[in-house]
Amino acid sequence: MKIYVHEKGVILVGKAWEIREKLKEYSKDYRLIKEWIELKKTFS
C-alpha cells in the first residue's frame, strides 16, 4: 500500500480492502482531507 500526499489531494494505491482500512484509520485523526494535507505541509 502506498500513500501520496500532495498539495491538491491524496492518492491511495493498493487493494480495495487496504484502502478502506487506511481511510477508516485516518478518519479517526482527520475529519477532512484538507486537514491531512495541511498537516503534511507543516512537516515538509
C-alpha distance matrix in Angstrom:
0.0 3.8 6.8 10.2 13.3 16.6 20.1 20.0 16.9 13.1 10.6 7.4 5.7 4.6 7.4 10.1 10.4 7.0 7.8 11.3 10.8 9.2 12.1 14.5 13.7 14.1 17.1 19.0 19.0 19.3 21.6 20.9 18.2 21.1 21.4 17.7 18.4 21.8 20.8 18.3 21.3 23.6 21.5 21.2
3.8 0.0 3.8 6.6 10.0 13.1 16.7 16.9 14.1 10.5 8.1 6.0 5.1 6.5 10.1 12.3 13.2 9.9 9.3 13.0 12.9 10.3 12.5 15.5 14.5 13.9 17.0 19.1 18.4 18.3 20.7 19.5 16.4 18.9 19.3 15.6 15.7 19.1 18.2 15.5 18.2 20.6 18.7 17.9
6.8 3.8 0.0 3.8 6.5 9.9 13.4 13.7 10.7 7.1 5.8 4.7 6.3 8.8 12.1 13.3 14.3 11.0 9.3 12.6 12.7 9.4 10.8 14.1 13.0 11.5 14.5 16.8 15.7 15.1 17.5 16.1 12.8 15.1 15.6 12.0 11.9 15.3 14.7 12.1 14.8 17.4 15.8 15.2
10.2 6.6 3.8 0.0 3.8 6.5 10.2 10.7 8.5 5.7 5.0 6.5 8.3 11.6 15.0 16.1 17.5 14.5 12.4 15.5 16.0 12.6 13.2 16.7 15.8 13.6 16.3 18.7 17.1 15.9 18.1 16.0 12.4 13.9 14.9 11.5 10.2 13.6 13.6 10.6 12.5 15.6 14.4 13.1
13.3 10.0 6.5 3.8 0.0 3.8 7.1 8.2 6.2 4.5 6.5 8.7 11.5 14.7 17.8 18.2 19.5 16.7 14.1 16.6 17.1 13.5 13.3 16.6 15.6 12.7 15.0 17.4 15.2 13.6 15.7 13.4 9.8 10.5 11.5 8.4 6.5 9.8 10.3 7.4 9.1 12.4 11.9 10.8
16.6 13.1 9.9 6.5 3.8 0.0 3.8 5.7 5.5 6.2 8.3 11.5 14.0 17.5 20.7 21.1 22.7 20.1 17.3 19.7 20.6 17.0 16.4 19.8 19.0 15.9 17.8 20.2 17.9 15.7 17.4 14.6 10.9 10.6 12.2 10.0 6.8 9.4 11.0 8.3 8.3 12.0 12.3 10.4
20.1 16.7 13.4 10.2 7.1 3.8 0.0 3.8 5.8 8.3 11.1 14.4 17.2 20.8 23.8 23.7 25.4 23.0 19.9 21.9 22.9 19.5 18.3 21.5 20.9 17.4 18.7 21.2 18.7 16.0 17.2 14.0 10.8 9.2 11.3 10.3 6.5 8.1 10.8 9.1 7.8 11.5 12.9 11.2
20.0 16.9 13.7 10.7 8.2 5.7 3.8 0.0 3.8 7.3 9.8 13.4 16.3 19.8 22.5 22.0 24.1 22.2 18.8 20.6 22.2 19.1 17.4 20.8 20.9 17.5 18.3 21.3 19.3 16.3 16.8 13.2 10.0 9.0 12.1 11.3 8.1 10.3 13.2 12.0 11.3 14.9 16.3 14.9
16.9 14.1 10.7 8.5 6.2 5.5 5.8 3.8 0.0 3.8 6.8 10.1 13.3 16.6 19.1 18.5 20.4 18.5 15.1 16.9 18.4 15.4 13.7 17.1 17.4 14.1 15.1 18.2 16.5 13.7 14.3 11.0 7.4 7.8 10.6 9.1 6.9 10.1 12.3 11.0 11.6 15.1 16.0 15.1
13.1 10.5 7.1 5.7 4.5 6.2 8.3 7.3 3.8 0.0 3.8 6.5 9.9 13.1 15.8 15.4 17.1 15.0 11.7 13.9 15.2 12.1 11.0 14.6 14.6 11.8 13.3 16.4 15.1 12.8 14.1 11.4 7.7 9.5 11.4 8.8 7.6 11.4 12.5 10.8 12.4 15.7 15.8 15.1
10.6 8.1 5.8 5.0 6.5 8.3 11.1 9.8 6.8 3.8 0.0 3.8 6.5 10.0 12.8 13.0 15.1 13.0 10.0 12.9 14.5 11.8 11.4 15.1 15.4 13.3 15.2 18.3 17.5 15.7 17.0 14.6 11.0 13.2 15.0 12.2 11.3 15.0 15.8 13.6 15.4 18.7 18.2 17.2
7.4 6.0 4.7 6.5 8.7 11.5 14.4 13.4 10.1 6.5 3.8 0.0 3.8 6.6 9.4 9.7 11.6 9.3 6.5 9.8 11.3 8.8 9.2 12.8 13.1 11.9 14.0 17.0 16.7 15.6 17.1 15.4 12.3 15.1 16.4 13.3 13.3 17.1 17.2 15.1 17.6 20.5 19.6 19.0
5.7 5.1 6.3 8.3 11.5 14.0 17.2 16.3 13.3 9.9 6.5 3.8 0.0 3.8 7.2 8.8 11.0 8.8 7.3 11.1 12.4 10.7 11.9 15.2 15.4 14.9 17.2 19.9 19.9 19.1 20.7 19.2 16.1 18.9 20.1 16.9 16.8 20.5 20.5 18.1 20.5 23.4 22.1 21.2
4.6 6.5 8.8 11.6 14.7 17.5 20.8 19.8 16.6 13.1 10.0 6.6 3.8 0.0 3.8 6.5 8.3 6.2 6.3 9.8 10.8 10.2 12.0 14.7 15.1 15.5 17.7 20.2 20.7 20.5 22.0 21.0 18.3 21.5 22.4 19.1 19.6 23.3 22.9 20.7 23.4 26.1 24.5 24.0
7.4 10.1 12.1 15.0 17.8 20.7 23.8 22.5 19.1 15.8 12.8 9.4 7.2 3.8 0.0 3.8 5.5 5.2 6.3 8.8 10.1 10.8 12.4 14.5 15.5 16.5 18.3 20.7 21.9 21.8 22.9 22.3 20.1 23.5 24.4 21.4 22.3 25.9 25.5 23.6 26.5 29.1 27.6 27.3
10.1 12.3 13.3 16.1 18.2 21.1 23.7 22.0 18.5 15.4 13.0 9.7 8.8 6.5 3.8 0.0 3.8 5.5 5.2 6.2 8.7 10.0 10.6 12.4 14.3 15.4 16.4 19.0 20.6 20.3 20.9 20.4 18.6 22.2 23.2 20.6 21.8 25.4 25.2 23.8 26.7 29.2 28.2 28.2
10.4 13.2 14.3 17.5 19.5 22.7 25.4 24.1 20.4 17.1 15.1 11.6 11.0 8.3 5.5 3.8 0.0 3.8 5.5 5.1 6.2 8.7 10.0 10.7 12.4 14.3 15.3 17.4 19.4 19.7 20.5 20.6 19.3 23.0 23.5 20.8 22.6 26.0 25.3 24.2 27.4 29.6 28.3 28.8
7.0 9.9 11.0 14.5 16.7 20.1 23.0 22.2 18.5 15.0 13.0 9.3 8.8 6.2 5.2 5.5 3.8 0.0 3.8 5.5 5.2 6.2 8.6 10.0 10.6 12.3 14.1 16.0 17.4 17.9 19.3 19.4 17.7 21.3 21.5 18.4 20.1 23.5 22.5 21.1 24.5 26.5 25.0 25.4
7.8 9.3 9.3 12.4 14.1 17.3 19.9 18.8 15.1 11.7 10.0 6.5 7.3 6.3 6.3 5.2 5.5 3.8 0.0 3.8 5.4 5.1 6.1 8.6 9.8 10.4 12.0 14.6 15.7 15.5 16.6 16.2 14.4 18.0 18.6 15.7 17.2 20.7 20.2 18.9 22.0 24.4 23.3 23.6
11.3 13.0 12.6 15.5 16.6 19.7 21.9 20.6 16.9 13.9 12.9 9.8 11.1 9.8 8.8 6.2 5.1 5.5 3.8 0.0 3.8 5.5 5.2 6.2 8.7 10.0 10.5 12.9 15.0 14.9 15.4 15.6 14.6 18.4 18.8 16.5 18.5 21.8 21.2 20.6 23.8 25.9 25.1 25.8
10.8 12.9 12.7 16.0 17.1 20.6 22.9 22.2 18.4 15.2 14.5 11.3 12.4 10.8 10.1 8.7 6.2 5.2 5.4 3.8 0.0 3.8 5.5 5.1 6.2 8.7 9.9 11.4 13.4 14.3 15.5 16.4 15.6 19.2 18.9 16.3 18.8 21.8 20.6 20.1 23.6 25.2 24.1 25.2
9.2 10.3 9.4 12.6 13.5 17.0 19.5 19.1 15.4 12.1 11.8 8.8 10.7 10.2 10.8 10.0 8.7 6.2 5.1 5.5 3.8 0.0 3.8 5.4 4.9 6.1 8.4 10.2 11.2 11.9 13.7 14.1 12.8 16.3 15.9 13.0 15.3 18.4 17.1 16.3 19.8 21.5 20.3 21.3
12.1 12.5 10.8 13.2 13.3 16.4 18.3 17.4 13.7 11.0 11.4 9.2 11.9 12.0 12.4 10.6 10.0 8.6 6.1 5.2 5.5 3.8 0.0 3.8 5.4 5.1 5.9 8.8 10.1 9.8 10.7 11.0 10.1 13.9 13.8 11.5 14.0 17.0 16.3 16.1 19.3 21.1 20.6 21.7
14.5 15.5 14.1 16.7 16.6 19.8 21.5 20.8 17.1 14.6 15.1 12.8 15.2 14.7 14.5 12.4 10.7 10.0 8.6 6.2 5.1 5.4 3.8 0.0 3.8 5.6 5.1 6.8 9.5 10.1 10.8 12.3 12.4 16.0 15.3 13.5 16.6 19.1 18.0 18.3 21.7 23.0 22.5 24.1
13.7 14.5 13.0 15.8 15.6 19.0 20.9 20.9 17.4 14.6 15.4 13.1 15.4 15.1 15.5 14.3 12.4 10.6 9.8 8.7 6.2 4.9 5.4 3.8 0.0 3.8 5.5 5.7 7.5 9.2 11.2 12.9 12.7 16.0 14.6 12.3 15.6 17.8 16.1 16.3 20.0 20.8 19.9 21.8
14.1 13.9 11.5 13.6 12.7 15.9 17.4 17.5 14.1 11.8 13.3 11.9 14.9 15.5 16.5 15.4 14.3 12.3 10.4 10.0 8.7 6.1 5.1 5.6 3.8 0.0 3.8 5.3 5.3 6.0 8.4 9.6 9.2 12.3 10.8 8.5 11.9 14.1 12.6 13.0 16.5 17.5 17.0 18.8
17.1 17.0 14.5 16.3 15.0 17.8 18.7 18.3 15.1 13.3 15.2 14.0 17.2 17.7 18.3 16.4 15.3 14.1 12.0 10.5 9.9 8.4 5.9 5.1 5.5 3.8 0.0 3.8 5.4 5.1 5.8 7.9 8.8 11.9 10.7 9.7 13.1 15.0 14.0 15.2 18.3 19.3 19.4 21.3
19.0 19.1 16.8 18.7 17.4 20.2 21.2 21.3 18.2 16.4 18.3 17.0 19.9 20.2 20.7 19.0 17.4 16.0 14.6 12.9 11.4 10.2 8.8 6.8 5.7 5.3 3.8 0.0 3.8 6.0 7.3 10.3 11.7 14.3 12.1 11.3 15.1 16.3 14.6 16.2 19.4 19.7 19.6 22.1
19.0 18.4 15.7 17.1 15.2 17.9 18.7 19.3 16.5 15.1 17.5 16.7 19.9 20.7 21.9 20.6 19.4 17.4 15.7 15.0 13.4 11.2 10.1 9.5 7.5 5.3 5.4 3.8 0.0 3.8 6.8 9.3 10.3 12.1 9.3 8.5 12.3 13.1 11.0 12.8 16.0 16.0 16.0 18.6
19.3 18.3 15.1 15.9 13.6 15.7 16.0 16.3 13.7 12.8 15.7 15.6 19.1 20.5 21.8 20.3 19.7 17.9 15.5 14.9 14.3 11.9 9.8 10.1 9.2 6.0 5.1 6.0 3.8 0.0 3.8 5.5 6.8 8.6 6.1 6.0 9.7 10.6 9.6 11.7 14.4 14.9 15.6 17.9
21.6 20.7 17.5 18.1 15.7 17.4 17.2 16.8 14.3 14.1 17.0 17.1 20.7 22.0 22.9 20.9 20.5 19.3 16.6 15.4 15.5 13.7 10.7 10.8 11.2 8.4 5.8 7.3 6.8 3.8 0.0 3.8 7.0 8.6 7.2 8.4 11.5 12.3 12.3 14.6 16.7 17.5 18.7 20.8
20.9 19.5 16.1 16.0 13.4 14.6 14.0 13.2 11.0 11.4 14.6 15.4 19.2 21.0 22.3 20.4 20.6 19.4 16.2 15.6 16.4 14.1 11.0 12.3 12.9 9.6 7.9 10.3 9.3 5.5 3.8 0.0 3.8 5.2 5.4 6.9 9.1 10.2 11.2 13.1 14.8 16.2 17.8 19.2
18.2 16.4 12.8 12.4 9.8 10.9 10.8 10.0 7.4 7.7 11.0 12.3 16.1 18.3 20.1 18.6 19.3 17.7 14.4 14.6 15.6 12.8 10.1 12.4 12.7 9.2 8.8 11.7 10.3 6.8 7.0 3.8 0.0 3.8 5.4 5.0 6.3 8.7 9.9 10.8 12.5 14.6 15.9 16.7
21.1 18.9 15.1 13.9 10.5 10.6 9.2 9.0 7.8 9.5 13.2 15.1 18.9 21.5 23.5 22.2 23.0 21.3 18.0 18.4 19.2 16.3 13.9 16.0 16.0 12.3 11.9 14.3 12.1 8.6 8.6 5.2 3.8 0.0 3.8 5.4 5.2 6.1 8.6 10.0 10.6 12.6 14.7 15.5
21.4 19.3 15.6 14.9 11.5 12.2 11.3 12.1 10.6 11.4 15.0 16.4 20.1 22.4 24.4 23.2 23.5 21.5 18.6 18.8 18.9 15.9 13.8 15.3 14.6 10.8 10.7 12.1 9.3 6.1 7.2 5.4 5.4 3.8 0.0 3.8 5.5 5.2 6.1 8.6 9.9 10.9 12.8 14.5
17.7 15.6 12.0 11.5 8.4 10.0 10.3 11.3 9.1 8.8 12.2 13.3 16.9 19.1 21.4 20.6 20.8 18.4 15.7 16.5 16.3 13.0 11.5 13.5 12.3 8.5 9.7 11.3 8.5 6.0 8.4 6.9 5.0 5.4 3.8 0.0 3.8 5.6 5.3 6.3 8.8 10.3 11.2 12.6
18.4 15.7 11.9 10.2 6.5 6.8 6.5 8.1 6.9 7.6 11.3 13.3 16.8 19.6 22.3 21.8 22.6 20.1 17.2 18.5 18.8 15.3 14.0 16.6 15.6 11.9 13.1 15.1 12.3 9.7 11.5 9.1 6.3 5.2 5.5 3.8 0.0 3.8 5.5 5.2 6.3 8.9 10.2 10.6
21.8 19.1 15.3 13.6 9.8 9.4 8.1 10.3 10.1 11.4 15.0 17.1 20.5 23.3 25.9 25.4 26.0 23.5 20.7 21.8 21.8 18.4 17.0 19.1 17.8 14.1 15.0 16.3 13.1 10.6 12.3 10.2 8.7 6.1 5.2 5.6 3.8 0.0 3.8 5.4 5.0 6.5 9.0 10.0
20.8 18.2 14.7 13.6 10.3 11.0 10.8 13.2 12.3 12.5 15.8 17.2 20.5 22.9 25.5 25.2 25.3 22.5 20.2 21.2 20.6 17.1 16.3 18.0 16.1 12.6 14.0 14.6 11.0 9.6 12.3 11.2 9.9 8.6 6.1 5.3 5.5 3.8 0.0 3.8 5.4 5.3 6.7 9.0
18.3 15.5 12.1 10.6 7.4 8.3 9.1 12.0 11.0 10.8 13.6 15.1 18.1 20.7 23.6 23.8 24.2 21.1 18.9 20.6 20.1 16.3 16.1 18.3 16.3 13.0 15.2 16.2 12.8 11.7 14.6 13.1 10.8 10.0 8.6 6.3 5.2 5.4 3.8 0.0 3.8 5.5 5.3 6.3
21.3 18.2 14.8 12.5 9.1 8.3 7.8 11.3 11.6 12.4 15.4 17.6 20.5 23.4 26.5 26.7 27.4 24.5 22.0 23.8 23.6 19.8 19.3 21.7 20.0 16.5 18.3 19.4 16.0 14.4 16.7 14.8 12.5 10.6 9.9 8.8 6.3 5.0 5.4 3.8 0.0 3.8 5.5 5.2
23.6 20.6 17.4 15.6 12.4 12.0 11.5 14.9 15.1 15.7 18.7 20.5 23.4 26.1 29.1 29.2 29.6 26.5 24.4 25.9 25.2 21.5 21.1 23.0 20.8 17.5 19.3 19.7 16.0 14.9 17.5 16.2 14.6 12.6 10.9 10.3 8.9 6.5 5.3 5.5 3.8 0.0 3.8 5.6
21.5 18.7 15.8 14.4 11.9 12.3 12.9 16.3 16.0 15.8 18.2 19.6 22.1 24.5 27.6 28.2 28.3 25.0 23.3 25.1 24.1 20.3 20.6 22.5 19.9 17.0 19.4 19.6 16.0 15.6 18.7 17.8 15.9 14.7 12.8 11.2 10.2 9.0 6.7 5.3 5.5 3.8 0.0 3.8
21.2 17.9 15.2 13.1 10.8 10.4 11.2 14.9 15.1 15.1 17.2 19.0 21.2 24.0 27.3 28.2 28.8 25.4 23.6 25.8 25.2 21.3 21.7 24.1 21.8 18.8 21.3 22.1 18.6 17.9 20.8 19.2 16.7 15.5 14.5 12.6 10.6 10.0 9.0 6.3 5.2 5.6 3.8 0.0
